[in-house]
Amino acid sequence: MAKAFEGKVVLVTGANSGIGEAIAVAFQEAGATWWGWPAAEALEAARARHPNIRWLRADVADSKQVRAAVESAVREAGRLDVVVNNAGVFEFAPLEGSSEEMIRRQFEANVYGTTFVAQAALRHCGRAAARSSTSAAPRGTRRFRAARTTRRPRRRWSR
């Protein structure tokens, strides 16, 4: 019996730990060939845990590095079917205790990074493949409405 993602090429950012790692492993178990995109400082540990994974190295906040990494994966794999834009930086501190550097680092990874990866991937996946799952988009914003329109209507249960 064929696996659900047999033959699909998947790129997962933030795949070095936590949710990103779990997502990447689930895709691998479902038959996908996947590319991990870990945080730079976590690359060696990620390679040790998952030696059969192809790893990309790029700063998601740098558009040129992102484009080059995605192009490299597509050149080797021949295509790109799924991108999970999971990379994120979260440093919890009281607002008055947050440095400008901390705020910029989070914004660059969480906003610019998400955007740059999506832009680079859309060149290869096409618009129909794009789905927004950004949990930071509050209900009622344009991004949230756009994401909601891409899903099938929910089934209504009557009592």
C-alpha positions in Angstrom: 0.0 0.0 0.0 1.4 3.4 -1.0 2.1 5.9 1.7 0.2 9.3 1.7 3.3 11.4 0.7 5.2 8.8 -1.3 7.4 10.6 -3.8 6.6 14.0 -2.5 9.3 16.5 -1.7 8.8 18.4 1.5 10.7 21.3 3.0 10.3 22.0 6.8 11.8 25.1 8.4 12.6 24.9 12.1 12.9 21.1 11.8 15.6 20.8 14.3 13.3 20.4 17.4 9.8 20.6 18.8 6.9 20.8 16.5 9.0 21.2 13.3 10.9 18.1 14.1 7.7 16.1 14.8 6.2 17.4 11.5 9.3 16.5 9.5 9.4 13.0 11.0 5.7 12.5 10.3 6.2 13.4 6.6 9.2 11.0 6.4 7.0 8.2 7.9 4.3 9.0 5.3 6.9 8.4 2.6 8.1 12.0 1.7 11.6 13.0 0.9 12.1 15.9 3.2 14.6 18.7 3.6 15.2 20.0 7.1 16.0 23.6 7.7 17.3 23.9 11.2 18.4 26.9 13.2 22.1 27.4 12.3 23.4 26.6 15.8 21.4 23.4 15.8 22.5 21.9 12.5 25.0 19.4 13.9 22.7 18.0 16.6 19.9 17.7 14.0 22.2 15.8 11.6 23.2 13.4 14.4 19.5 12.6 15.2 18.4 12.4 11.6 21.4 11.4 9.4 19.2 10.4 6.4 17.7 13.9 6.0 19.0 16.4 3.6 19.7 19.6 5.5 19.6 23.2 4.2 21.6 25.9 5.9 20.3 29.5 5.5 19.2 32.3 7.7 15.4 32.6 7.0 15.7 36.4 7.6 18.0 36.8 4.6 16.1 36.7 1.4 19.1 35.8 -0.8 20.1 32.9 1.4 16.5 31.6 1.4 16.2 31.8 -2.4 19.5 30.0 -2.8 18.6 27.3 -0.3 15.2 26.6 -1.9 16.8 26.7 -5.4 19.4 24.2 -4.2 16.7 21.8 -2.9 14.6 22.0 -6.0 17.7 21.5 -8.2 18.6 18.3 -6.4 15.1 16.9 -5.9 13.6 18.1 -9.2 10.6 19.8 -7.6 9.0 21.0 -4.4 5.6 19.8 -3.3 5.1 21.0 0.3 6.6 23.7 2.5 6.0 23.9 6.2 7.0 27.3 7.4 7.7 26.5 11.0 10.9 28.4 11.9 10.4 31.0 14.6 12.2 32.8 17.4 10.4 33.4 20.7 12.2 35.0 23.6 9.9 35.7 26.4 10.6 38.7 28.5 8.6 41.6 29.9 8.2 44.3 27.3 10.1 46.8 29.4 13.0 44.3 29.7 13.1 43.4 26.0 16.1 44.8 24.2 15.9 46.3 20.7 18.2 43.4 19.5 15.7 40.8 20.9 12.7 42.4 19.3 14.5 42.8 15.9 15.7 39.1 16.0 12.1 37.9 16.6 10.6 40.1 14.0 13.2 39.3 11.3 12.7 35.5 11.8 9.0 35.4 12.4 7.8 38.0 9.8 10.6 38.4 7.2 11.6 34.7 7.4 8.0 33.4 6.9 7.5 35.8 4.0 10.9 35.1 2.3 10.4 31.3 2.5 6.9 31.5 1.1 8.0 33.8 -1.7 10.9 31.4 -2.7 8.7 28.3 -2.4 5.8 29.8 -4.4 8.0 29.9 -7.5 8.1 26.1 -7.4 4.9 25.0 -5.7 2.5 27.4 -7.4 -0.3 29.5 -5.9 -2.7 26.5 -5.5 -0.2 24.9 -3.0 0.0 28.0 -0.8 -1.8 27.8 2.5 -1.5 30.1 5.5 -1.3 28.5 8.9 0.3 31.4 10.7 -1.1 31.1 14.2 -0.1 34.7 15.0 -2.7 36.1 12.6 -5.6 37.2 14.8 -9.2 36.4 13.9 -10.6 39.0 11.5 -7.4 40.0 9.8 -7.0 39.6 6.0 -4.5 36.8 6.4 -6.8 34.9 8.7 -9.8 35.3 6.3 -7.6 34.2 3.4 -6.5 31.1 5.2 -10.1 30.2 6.2 -11.3 30.5 2.6 -8.8 27.8 1.5 -10.3 25.1 3.7 -13.4 23.1 3.2 -16.5 24.3 5.0 -16.9 22.7 8.4 -19.6 20.2 8.8 -22.4 21.4 11.0 -23.8 19.0 13.6 -27.3 19.4 14.7 -28.7 18.1 17.9 
